């Protein structure tokens, strides 16, 4: 997997414990800048855990989706202090 760490727009819901669950996200495809943004549905959340990176608490989600007819595994990060989502690895 390649490390990206690009900010993305995410539609998510929060469960009863207050943890966000991503449903879909919009990605520009930074490897091809003139490409239209793509909306990707999160098919499965394989695992999630919390980590602390440079003192910032982040939730890490390892997810699986079909992207351009290929099934891919990737990681999304949610920064708790700023409420921002990032596409971390793909």
N, C-alpha and C positions, 0 to 999 in steps of 0.2 A: 504494500500500500504506500502511496505517495502522500507526504504531509503537505496539506494545503493551508489550513488555518485562515480561511476566508469567511468574512461575515456573511450571513444569509438571512433571508426572511422566512420565518417558520410559523405555521399554524399548529398550535398545540392545545391540549386541554390539561387541566390540573386535577389529579385524583384527590381522594378524601384526606390524604396525608400532606397535600400541598406540593407533590412532585409533578413536574411537567412531563407530559408524554407527547412527543412530536407525531403529528399526523401526516403533514406534507411540508415541503419547503421549495423555495425558488432559488435556482442557482444559475449564475450567468455563464458558466463554462469558461473560467479564466484562462484555460489553455487556448481558447479561440475567442478573442475579445469581440469580434464582430458578429458573434453568434447570438441568436435570440435567447432570452432567459427561458429556462426549462423548469416546469413544475414537476417535482418528483414526489410520489406517494410513498410513505414509509410502510412497507409491507409487513415487516416483522422487526421487533426489538429483540435482539439476541441476548443482550445483557446490558446492565447499567451499573455504574458505581460512582462514588464521589472521590475526587482527588483535589489536592491543594497544590497549585502551581504558582510559585513566587508569592505565596501568601493569599492568593485568590482561590476561593472555593469554587470548584466547577463540577458539574454533573456530566459524565461521559456516557454516551449511548452508542453501543455497537448495533448497527441496524443492517437490514437487508432489503433491497428493492430491485425491481427490473428497470434498468436504464438503457434506452436504445436497444431493446430486445436482448440485453445481457443481464443476468442476475449478478449483482455486485454487493459486496459487504463494505461498509464505510463506517466512520465514526463522526458523531455530532457532539459538540460540547456546548453546554449552557452555563454561562458565567452568572453566578447567583447575585453578586454585588451590583452588576449593571443590567441584568436581565437580557443579555445579548446571546444570540446563537451563532455558532461557527461550524463550518464544515471542516473538520480537523484532518481526517485521512480518507483517501479513496483509492 
